[in-house]
Amino acid sequence: MALEGTLRDFTLADIFQLIGLQRKTGVLTLAGSKDTVSVPFEQGRIVGADSEQKHIEDRLGHVLLKTGKLRPEQLDRVLRLQRETGRRIGDLLVGENILTREDLARALQLQVTQILYRLFRWSEGEFRFAQAASVEYDRRCFRPIPVENILMEGLRILDEWPLIERRVRSFSLVYGPTDPSRIVREEGQGDSGEALEDSLDSFLGLESSGAEASARPARAASGPDLVTVSAQELVAYRLADGLRSVQDIIDRSDLGEFETCKALYALLEKELIQEVVPEQERPSVRGRGLRAVLDRGLATLVALGASGVVVAGGWLAFQDPGARLLAPYPVPQLSETLRLSASQARLARLEFAVRLYGLYRGRYPESLNDLATMGLVTESELRDPWGKSYTYLLSRRSYQIRGLDGQGQARPDLILTGQIPPVSRPEAPAGRLSRR
């Protein structure tokens, strides 16, 4: 039976976690106002993602071309072969000895995760999960991704976006070095810094560009102008030549959208680059901007380790100033099965919050309200999809969280029991738990 609804009824994390916990196989389709994305799952793990706006294989060729791993004539030949044979672009790239399978696997993984992370910015849309016996994907080159990994990375990204977007305001901005004579070197590199930059130039395909060569910092043995940066920051620094837009740097860096913007933010903070106003307007990929991330205030909490009593999964809480997304699920049109599954996912998040509370405070909560007071859950997450409060029982050696079904009846699959391990850690100060 297909599961369907809207993102106003169920958050994206609820949907992902539900599919992951129940180890479903099938295709999740999400339709928004500007795009439709399909995400295939196999045994609860993500095995791909495709966007109608930018099909994954088209995007793959574009990125490989931008990063210099693929020449225009090679891409033209591969696209011609694809039209003639109907084979995947990835298979053709490997078969023509243009890419290794390792390079292809990394490129595919990057493209899929970028599509998935953008989904977390969606606040509206419809979803439908169609269960299937099997799904098709490139099993030789794509490694299935556990749902909790995507949710955990989503937490990190959405937590740091607000800070980054204060400086990197748009993907159409252009940055250049503040002082090309300053020496920029990767952290941990000694006298091999010059060799590192040479190899980096080769990787990025910059050695033959006169404009980029002129922007290269003059090298000196040592001195106050020496600045150390991370490997990712060094990649972004070499591409921030005063000509490329942020979107161009993202395409060329092969780091992904978030990591590239984070590197540019760090370079701005270190005053190694500055915003450049182009003398004349030139074609560039229009940046969608990062402001959209904050349009409906998002916060994601995930991380569940597998143990005898904890089910692997994730936790995501969306915080909306209007509190619309935090109200008990107004989903009378959805099936009872979906409500029950959503309640099981919410119980798993509450159990994780109880354990996190115990680790942080050195004792377990007296009531579930303590979790909301600490900021681990929202008030609405203390209630099930029918609006009823969950029951929490605590003893010296164990705890239990109980839910009821739509008819108010107890069910074994809506009861979670956990053992309380000995805790010697002193109680932490009161207050809300900060994730920064």
N, C-alpha and C positions, 0 to 999 in steps of 0.2 A: 504494500500500500504506500502511495506517495505521501510525503509530508510536505505541507505547503502553508504559507502565511505571509506576513509582512514583517519588515525589520522594526516596525513600531510595536509589534506583538512579542517578538523574540529577537534578542540581540544576535549579532553574528557569532559571538563567542558561545552563546547558548547552543546555536545550531551546530557549530564545529564540535563542541564538546559532546553534544548528544550523539553525533555520528561516530566520534572517536570512542566514546565509552561503550557503545553498543557494537563496535567493530563492523559497521555497515559497509557494504560495497554498492556503489552506484554513482550517480552524477548529481551534484548540487548545482542548480542554476539560479543565479541572482540577477534580477532585472532592475536596473535603476533608470533614472531619467535620461542619462547620457550614454549608458553602456549596458551590455549584458555579459556576464562572466559565468563560465561553467567550470566547476571544480570536481574532477573525478576522484573518488575514494576507493581504496581497496583494503578491506579488513580494517577500516577506521583510520587508515593513513592516506595522506594526500599524495596523489601520483601525477598531478599536473594542474594546469590552470590555463584557460584560454579566454581572450577578450574579443568581442566582436569588433571593437574599435581598432585594436591592434592584435591581429592573430599572432600567436606565439612564434610560429616559424618565420613569418614576415619580420617580426621584431628581432628574432635571432639573427637573421641575415643583416639587418640594419646595424645592430650592435657590433657584430663581428667586423663589419666594414668600417665602422667608426673607430674601433680599437686597433685597426691596422692588421688584424689577424686574417683578414680576407680582402683580396684585391677586387676592384669593380669587375674586371674581366672574369675572375673566378666566380663571383656571385652570378653574373649573367649566364655563365655556362651551367652552373648548378640549377638555376631557375629554369633554364631551357630543358635540362634533363628531367627536372621534376615534372614539367608539363608533358613531356613525352612518355615518362615511365610511371608517373603517379606515386613515386616513392617519396619518403620523408626527406626534407632538406638535410637533416642531421645525418641520415644514412649516406646520402650522396657526398656530403662533405668528408666523411670518414673514408668512404669508398674511393674518393678521388685523391686521398692522401693530403687533403688540405688541412684537416684537423685530426688530432688524436681523439680517441674516445674520452680520455680524461678532460681534454679541453671542451669537448662538446657537452659532457656531463656538467661541468662547472657553469657553462653558459646557459644551459637549460635550467639548472637549479636557480641561477640568479634571476632569469626572466620570470619563472613561476613565482618565486617569493616576492618579487616586486609587484606583480599583479595582486597577490594575496594581501600584502601590506596596505595597498591602496583601498582594498575593500573595507578596512577598519575605519576609513573616513566616511563611509556611507552611513547616513542616518535614516534614509528612507529607501524603500525598494521592496520588491517581492521576491520570495524564495520558494523553490520547489526541489525536493530531493526525491529522485526516482531510483528506487532500489533495483539492482541488477545482479545477475549471477556472476558477471565479470565485467571489467572495463579494459579498454585498449590503451596502452601506453608503451613507450620505448623502454622495455625492461633491461636492455643492455646498457643504456646510458643514463637512465633516470633512477635515482635512489628515492624510494618512498619517504615522505616527511611525516614524522609523528605530529599530530595536531597540537600537542602541548608545546612543541618547539616553536610553531608559528605564533601561538598565543603569547608565549614568553617573550619572543622578540617583539611582538606587537606592543607589549607593555613598555619595553625599553624605548622603542621608537616614539610612541605617543607621549611618553613622559618627557623626552628630550626635544621633541619638535617645537614646543612653545618657546624654549630658549633659543633654539637655532633660528627660528623664523624672525626673531627680532633683528638679526643681522642679514640673513639671507632671505630677503623679503620676496623675491621673485626669481623664477628660473630664467628670466630674460636679462637679468643683471650681468654686467661684464666686470671682471676683476683682473687687475694686473699687479705686478710686484711693486712694493713701495720703494725699494732700493735694490736694484739688480746686482749691486756690488756685494750685498750681504751673502754670506756663505750659509747655505741651508743643507743640513746633513741629517741622515736618519739616526735616531737614537740607537746607541750601542755600536755605532760605526766609528772606527778610529781613522787610520790613514787610508783605509779602503773606501772612504767616502767618495773620492773621485771615480773609482771604478764602479761604485754603486750607481752613481748618476749616469755614467756611460751606459751601463746595462739597462738602466731605467729608460734612457732616451731610446735605446734600441727597441725595448718592449713597447713603448708608446709610439714609435715611428716618428720621432722628432729630429733625428740626426740630420735630415736633409732640408729642413725648413729654415730659411734665413731669418725670418721674423722671430721664430722661437729660439734660434741660436743666439740672437742678439739679446733676448730676454734672460738668457742663462746667466746666473750670478758668476762674477769673476771669483776664482778660487784663490785662497791664501792659506798658509800653513796653520795659522791660529790667530786669535785676537778677539776683541770684543764684538766683532761683527759676526762671529760664528753662532748660528742658531740651530739647535737640534729639534727635529720634528719626528713624528711617527712615520711609518712607511706609507700609510694612506695619506697623510698630510703632504708628504713629499710628492706623491703622484699628483695630487690636486694642485700643488704649488707649481709644478712643471707645466701643467696645462693652463694655469691662470696667466695667460700671456697678454692680457689687455685687449684681445680680439675675440676670444670665445665667450659665449654666454654660459650661464650656469648649466643650462640644458646640454650645451655642447660638451662641457666638461664631464657631465654625468655620462653622456654617451661614450666618450673617449676613455674614461677612467677604468671602466669595467669593475667599479666598486659597488654600483647600485646607487639608487637615488638618495637614500638616507645617509649612508656612509660618506658619500661625496659631499653632501651639504654639511655634515658634521665636521669633515676635514676643512672645508672652506671657513666654517665658523671659527675653528681653532686657529687658522691662519690669520683671520681678521683680529682675533683677540691678541695674537702675538705681534700684530702690526707688520706682518710680512706681506700682506696684499691689501689693496684698497679698491674701492669701486671706481670704475672708469666710465666716463661719459663718452660714448662713441661720437666721432666727428660727424658721421652721417649714419642714417639708419640703414641696416643691412638685413637680409633675410635671416631669420633665426627661428628655432622652434619656440613657440610661445609658451612661456611658463604659466602653469596654472596657479602658481603661488602657493605658499604654505599656510595662508590664512585660513583656508578651508578646513585645516585640521582642527581649528579651535571653534568652528562655527557652532558646534553643539557640544562643547566640552566633553572630551573623552578621557576615560582612564581605564586601563586594563590591568587586571591582576591575574597572573597565572603561575603555575608551577605546582605540579603534584608529582611526588616520587612514588614509585610502586613499592608497596609493602604488603604485609599480610592483611591489613585492614584498610589501606588507602587505595582507592582506585585511581589509576593514572588518568589525568585529565587536566583541565585548566580552569582558571577563574577570571572572569572579566566583569567589571562593573562600569557602566556608562553613567556619567554624571552630567545631567542636563540642567542648566539654570532654571528652565521651566518645569523641571521635575516630571515632564511628560513620560520620559523613558523609564522613570523609576517607579511609576505607579504599578500596582499589581496588574498582571497581564490581562488586558481587556480583550479576550479572545474567544467569545462565545461561539464563533463560527468554526473554530478549530476542533479537531477530533479529540476524544477523551484519551486516546493513545498518546497523542502528542503532548497533551497536558501532563500525563503521568510521566512521560519520558523527561519533560522539562523539569518536573518536580524532583526526579532522581538526580538530574544534573545539578540542580540547586542544592540538594542535600549534600552532594559531593563537595561543592564549594564551601558550604557551611562547615563541613568536617575539616576541610583544609584550614579554614580560618580559625577553628577551635585549636588545632594543633599549632598553628603559627602563634596564636595568643599564648599558648602554654610555653613555647620556646622563648618568646620575648619577655613575658612577665614572670616566668618561673613557677607559675601555677595556672590551673585551667579556669576558664570563666565560670562565674556563678550562674549566669544566664546568657542567652544569645544576644540580649541587648548590649552586653559588654563588648561584643564584637563590633556593633555599630558605633558605640561610643569611642572605641579605639580607632575607628576608620577603616576596619578590615572589610566590612560589608556595608551596604546601604540599608536603610530602614525597610525598603520594599523587599529586599532579599531575605528578610526574616519571615516572609509570608509566601505561601505556595501560589501556583497559578490561579487558584480559586479564591485567593484573598485570605485564607486561614493561616494563623500563626503556627509555626513549627513548635513542637514540644522538645524541651531539652532536659535531660535527667543526668545528674552528676553524683557519683559516689567516690569513695576513696581510691578505688582501683580502676574504674571505668566510667565512660560516659555514653549516652545514647541520644540520638536525634531522631525524632519521629515525625512523620507526615501522615495525612489522611487523604483518601481519594475524593473525587467529586461528590460522592454521597456521604462523606464524613466517616467512612469506614477505615479501620486500620488495615494495612497491607504489609506483608513481610518485605516486599521490595521497596517500601518507603520507610525502612528502619535501618539506621546505621549505628553500629556499636563499635567502640574502640577502647583499647586498654590504655591506661595512663602509666607511662614509664616513670621510674624514680627521677625526680628533678632536684638537682642541687644548686641550680643557678639562682642567685638572689633576684628578687623582684625588681623589674625595671621601673623607672619613674612613670607616673601616670601621664596620660595624654594620648594624642593620636599618633599612630605609627607613620613616620615619614618614609617615603620611598626614595628620597634623594640622598 
